Amino acid sequence: MTETCPGDGPNVITDVVTMPATSADTEVLPGIHARLERRGLRPEQHLVDGGYTSLVLLEQAEREHQITVVGPLPGNPTHQNRQGEGFARADFRIDFDRQEVTCPQGQISKGWHGPYPTSSLTAVPLIVARFNKSQ
């Protein structure tokens, strides 16, 4: 269910989608945005829960519909993150314009390769940033 959230008036339901419980919520977000735009109800921001977020969908909503999707992104499922060891992606600063990554200790990557496509519809294309062994 999608609804308006005005601070000074009633909430109005603007879209409803039903789907099988085994479906991923991320599958319906592009359709919701297309219907809202077609009806002249496109919001500037769309507040969603974690089931509707992925980097691909956030980028797609902005590019195709000029909608800023706001919601929690999926966590980091890696072994290092679960064990509290090493560094997480969030510890690195990524500069897409310069095509470089800065590590938590201030070292700047020496290579940028990609983007490479992935097999997942909800995953962003893979970019590989390389650091020298000495870094």
N, C-alpha and C positions, 0 to 999 in steps of 0.2 A: 504494500500500500504506500502510495506517495501522497503527501499532503503539503499544503502551504504551512508556513510557520510565522505568520505576522505577529509582531509584538503587541499590536493594538487592535486586533480583530479576531474573528473566529478562524479556526483551521478548516480548510476545505480540501477534501480528497480530490486529487487530480489524476490519479492513475491507480489501477489495481491489476495485479498479475497473479494468476494461480499456476502452480506447476507441481510436478511430482516431488515428493519429499527427497527422492534420490538425486534430484537435479541440483547443480551448484547455483547459488544466488548470482554469481558473476555472469552467468549466461544471459540473464534478463536485463541487465543494466543498459546495454546499447539500445534495446527496443524501447525501454522506458523513455530514454532521452529522445529518441526519434518521434515517439507519439506525443510527448510534451511539446516538442518543437512544432510538429504538424498542427497541434491545437492552439498554438500561440501562447503556451504556458511555460516556456523554457525558463527555468530559474537561472540566476547567476551562480548560485551555490546549491549543491545537492548534498545534504547531510545523510550519510549512510552508516550502517554498522559494518563490522569487519567482514561479513560474508560477501559484501559487494565490492571490496577493494582489491585492486592489483595495480601495479605500476602501468601495465598496458591499458587498463580501463581508465585510469586517471588521465593518461596522455590522450587517449582516444576521445574521451568526453570533452576535453579542452579543445582539441584540434577540430573535431567534427561538429561540435555543438556549442562551443564557447561556454561550457559548464565546468565550474570548478567543483570536483567531487571531494568532499571532506569526510574522512573516516579513518579508523586505525588500519595500518598496513599489516600484512601477515608478519609474524615474528621470524626470527632467524632460527631455522631448525638444525643447524650444524652441530656436530659433536662438540667442537670447541666451545660454542656458545652455551650448550647445556652444561658443560663441565666448568664454565667460567674461566677457560684458559684461552690464551692467544688473543687475537683481535677480532672484532666483529666488523661487518660491512659499515655499520654506523660510525665506527672509529676512524674511517678514512674520509677525506674530503675529495669529492669528485668534481672536476672542472671540465664539463663537456665541451665548452667553447675552445679551450686550450688543449683538449684531449690529453689530460694528465690527472694523475691521482696522487694525493699527498697522504703519506702514512701518519700515524699518530706521533711519530718521532720527527716529523718534518721533512722526511725524504720524499723527493718527487720522482714519480715513475719515469722510466727511460723508454718505454714503448707503449703503444696503444694499437690494438688490433681488433677489427670487427667493424660493425656489428655482424654477428653470425646468427642465423635463424635458429630457433629452438623448436622442439616438437610440441610444446605446450601452447595452447591458444591463449592462456592467461599470463604467460611469462614474457618478459621483455627480451628483445634480442640480446645475445651475449656479447659483452665487450671484455676483452682481456687486456689488463694493464700489467706490464712487466717491470720488475725492479732488478737491478744488478745484484749479484751475490753479495757484494760488499755492502749493499744497503740493508 
